[in-house]
Amino acid sequence: MSTSRTIEQLRPDVEPLDTTWSARTVERIFESQPPWRARRGLKALAATTAAIIGTSGVAYASGLVPAFVSEEFDWISNAKIHNERLVGSFTVPAGEGVRTFKVWRAENDAGETCTLVLEAKARFAPSFDGGCAQDPAQAWFGWTAESARSSEPMPPATLYVYGEPANTAVKQVRVHGPGFTHITDVDARTGGYAVAVPEVTSATHTERAGQVVATLDFLSANGQELDTLTVHDR
């Protein structure tokens, strides 16, 4: 990802979001409306903001995340956004549980693909990671956004792969490389997929231009290999 803006808790000993962060979030939402997106009424904005800066899962459960996603797309893009859509979701092991991420995509008038990855129940608050670039549509990759208190070391990021196969006959994607193989279904609702590769982290991966990060086999419903693509470090 070209831009990472992880929302972090700045006061280590306080569980709720601090008032300074909340105030800045409200201010950013009111000031960041681009000219091409109609401004919503103050009451609607206040309601959305209240959900956003409350408990991590509230916004998602109440159906307001798409509005928040639109705000984030506008924030990261220098051109008008259109065709916002959910691509897929993936999980990353975290202690005895898992962290869940959702991948959203859109295009802008500059001809770029914009991607946002949302962790609605991140450690401190909802967390977005995203950017706009000339990324391939069928297969691309990123690294999870991580956060830590000032007294803690930053955890390593985890590799994930995602995309939208052009061939509608593709029902599964096999992602493999040295020491890992993962098979994930293409989401029938979105036509996309996303999968984490926990064997590869920022602590174990040394980026080199042109280096193959993963190979993807696109499979039919009966397991026939329809296409193969690779994703590379830039």
N, C-alpha and C positions, 0 to 999 in steps of 0.2 A: 504494500500500500504506500502511496506517495505522501499521505497525510495521516497523522495519528493524533486524535484529540480525545484521550481517555479522561473521563470525568472522575476525579479522585477526591476522597475525603481528606481535608487538610488538617483536621483536628483529631489526632490519633485516639484520644480517649473518649470521644463522643460518637455514639452510633448514629443518631439522626444527622441528616445533612445540615451543615452549619449555615447560619443566616447570610453570611457574606457570599458563599457559593450560590445560594438560592437567589439572592438579589441580583447577582451578576448574570445568572441564567435567565431570569425574567428580562433584564435589560437587553441581553443579547437577542432574545426572541423578538422583542418589540422593535429593535433597531435593525435587524438583519433582513427585513422583508424586502425582496427585490422588486423592481418596478413592474415586472411582468406577472407577479402573483397578487391577486386581489387580496387586500388586507381584510382579515376577519374582524368582526366586532370585538370590542374590548372584553365583553363578557365571555365570548367564545375563547379568546386568547387566554384569559385568566383561568378558565376552567381547564384548558389543555395544559397550561403551565403548572397548575396546582397538581394535576395528575402526574406530570413528568417529575416534579421535584419531591413527590411523596415516596411511598414505599416502591422499591424497584419494580415489582410485578403489577402494580396498580394500573399503570398506563396500558400495559399490554392486555391485561384482563378486561379492561373497560373498552377496548377497541380503539383507543386513541393513538396507538403506535404509528399507524399509517400517516397521521398528521405530523407527528414528530419526525418520522422518516422524511417527509416532504420538506420540513424545515431544514433537516440536516443536508439533504441533497442541494437545496438552495445555498446553504452555507459553503459547501465544498466546490460548487461549480461556478465558473465565471460566465456561463451562458445559460439560457433558459433550459430547464429540465422538462423532459416528457417521458412517457411510457414507464413510470415507476412500477416495479413489480417484485414480488418475492421469488427468489430462485430456489432456495432450499435451506436446510438447517443441518447443523452437525453438533456433536458433543465432544468434550475433552475431559478425560479423567481428572478429578480433583479430590484428593484424599479418599474419603469413603463414598463420595458422590460424583456428580458430573457438572460441568459448566455447559450451558446451551447457548449456541450462537445462531442467528438467522442472517442469511445473506440476501440483500436487496440490490437490485440493479435499475438503472435508468440510462437514457441517452440524453445528450444535450445538443444545442444548436451549433456547437463547435465541432460536432462529429465525434465526440468522445463517448466512451462507456464510463459511467460513474457507478461505483460500487460502495455500498455501506454494509458493514457487518455489525450487528447489534447484539450485545450481551445484556439482556434486560435485567438480569439478576446478577450483575457483576458485584465484586466484593464491596465496593463503597457506594455505587450508584449505577444507573443505567450507563452503559459505555458504548460509544460508537467509534469505529475505525473506518476510514474511507478515503476515497480519492477519485479523480477523473483522469483517464489516460486512454491510449489506443490499445486497450487490452483485448486479447482474443476472446470471442464469445463462447466457444465450445469448451475450452479448458484453460483455466488460469489458477493461480495460487496466491496465498497470502500467509501472514503470520498473525496469530492472536494478539490483541492488544492487552498488555499487562500493566498492573499498577501495584504500588507498594507504599507503605508508610515511609517517611523520611529516615527512620531508624532501621529499615529492613533492606536487604538486597533485592534488586528487581528480579522476579522469576523469569526463567527463559520462556520465550514465545514458542508456540506450537504451530507446525506447518498444517495448512488445510488447502484442499483443492476443490474447485467448484466450476460450474459452467452450465451451458444450455446446448445440448446436442442439436445439430441441424437436422439430423435424420430422426424422424418421429418413431422409427422402428427400434431405436435404442431404448432398452428398458433397464439396463444395468451398466455401471461403469466399474471397471477393475483398475485400481490405482496401485502401481507397484514400483519398486526400486530396490536398491541394496538393503536387505534386512526387513522389508515390509511388503505386504500385499493386503489390500482392503477392497471389498466389493460393496458398492452401495446402489440402491435403487434410484432410478430417475423418478422424481415426484410426479405422479399422474396429474396432479392439480396444476403444477407450475411448469412442467416440462424441463425442470432443471434438477441439479443435484449438488450436494456439498458433502465432504467427508474430511475428517481430521486424520492426520498422520502423526500420532503421538510419538512414534519412534524417531521422528526428526524434529529437533528443536533448534532455536537460535544458538544454543550452547554447543550443539554438535555439528551444525551446518556452517561451512565456510563458503561464503558467496564468491563465485567466480563467474565472470561474464561468459555466457554460452554453456555453462555447466547444466546438465540435465538434472532437474529436481525430481521429476517423477514421470513415469510413462502411463498413459491411460488407454485402456482397451474398451471400446464401446461395443456392448453385447446386446444381442436380440433376446427375446423372451425365452428362447430355447438354448441360449448360451453361445450362439454363433457370433464370432468376432466380425463386426461390421466395419470397424475403422480403428486406427491406432494413432494417437497423438502424443507428443512430449511437451512438457513445459520446462523452460530454461531460465536460469538467472539472467538478468539483464546486465 
